[in-house]
Amino acid sequence: MITILAGTNRPGSNTLKVARQVDRIYADLQTEHQLISLEELPPEIFQPSSYAAKPAGFSRFSDAILQSQGLVVVTPEYNGSVPGILKYFIDMLKFPESFERRPVCFVGLAAGMWGALRPVEQLQMIFGYRNAHIFPERVFLPKINDLLDSQGSLNQEMLDRLAAQARGFVEFVSQLNSNKSNKE
C-alpha cells in the first residue's frame, strides 16, 4: 500500500488538489494506495498531553503510515520551509518505526519559481535522520497558481512528470520490499 500525504491543513489547499491528482495516477497504475490529508487531523492532537498519549482519533493517521509500504509526501512551501503542521505530524508519529527503512518520495509545490525545493530538501534531511529510503526522483511544481486550471487540475506536462515519478516509485518500493523479504 502506498500512502499519499497532503502535507498541510490549509482548507482548499493547492497541496490537496495536487495530492488528489497523484492519487488518481496511482489508481491508474492499479497500485493499492490511500490519500491522507492533514486537514483532517483531530483537534485534540494539538493538546500538550498528546506527546505522552496520542488521542484515539490520531490512530488512523499513524496506522496509515505504519501500514504503508511507501510514502509519497506532497508538500507546499510556507515561508521558505516545511509547513509547521507537517513537521508536527512527523514529530507525533512513533519513533523509529514510522519511517525506519520505509521508501519515501517527494512532490513539492510553491507559488514561487523553485517549486518547494527548500522544504523538500529539509524533508529529505528529516526522513534521512529517521532512516527512510529516499527515492531520488523528486517533482517540483513551481508557480503552482499558473499550473492549475480553474478546476484545480495540472497541465499534461506536469501530470506526465508525476506519472513518471509514480512508476519509478512503485518499482523502487517493490524492489526494496523484495530485498527485505529475501533477508527475512
NORQUISUL-V563377 format. One record per backbone hydrogen bond with DSSP energy under -0.5 kcal/mol. CO is the residue of the C=O (numbers start at 0). NH is the residue of the N-H. Records with the same first field share a line. If there is no record, write none. Layout:
BEGIN
CO = NH + NH
END
This chain:
BEGIN
0 = 68 + 69
1 = 3 + 33
2 = 4 + 71
3 = 5 + 35
4 = 6 + 73
5 = 7 + 37
7 = 38
9 = 12
12 = 16
13 = 17
14 = 18
15 = 19
16 = 20
17 = 21
18 = 22
19 = 23
20 = 24
21 = 25
22 = 26
23 = 27
24 = 28
25 = 30
26 = 29
31 = 1
33 = 3
35 = 5
36 = 39
37 = 40
41 = 44
42 = 45
43 = 46
46 = 49
47 = 50
48 = 51 + 52
54 = 57
55 = 58
57 = 60 + 61
58 = 62
59 = 63
60 = 64
61 = 65
62 = 66
64 = 67
68 = 102
69 = 2
70 = 72 + 104
71 = 4 + 73
72 = 74 + 106
73 = 6
74 = 108
75 = 77
76 = 78
77 = 80
80 = 77
82 = 85 + 86
83 = 87
84 = 88
85 = 89
86 = 90
87 = 91
88 = 92
89 = 92
93 = 97
95 = 98 + 99
98 = 101
101 = 132
102 = 70
103 = 134
104 = 72
105 = 138
106 = 74
107 = 140
108 = 76
109 = 143
111 = 114 + 142
114 = 140
115 = 119
116 = 120
117 = 121
118 = 122
119 = 123
120 = 124
121 = 125
122 = 126
123 = 127
124 = 128
125 = 129
126 = 131
127 = 130
130 = 100
131 = 133
132 = 103 + 134
135 = 137
138 = 107
139 = 141
140 = 109
142 = 145 + 146
143 = 147
146 = 154
148 = 151
152 = 148
154 = 158
155 = 159
156 = 160
157 = 161
158 = 162
159 = 163
160 = 164
161 = 165
162 = 166
163 = 167
164 = 168
165 = 169
166 = 170
167 = 171
168 = 172
169 = 173
170 = 174
171 = 175
172 = 176
173 = 177
174 = 178
175 = 179
176 = 180
177 = 181
178 = 182
179 = 183
END
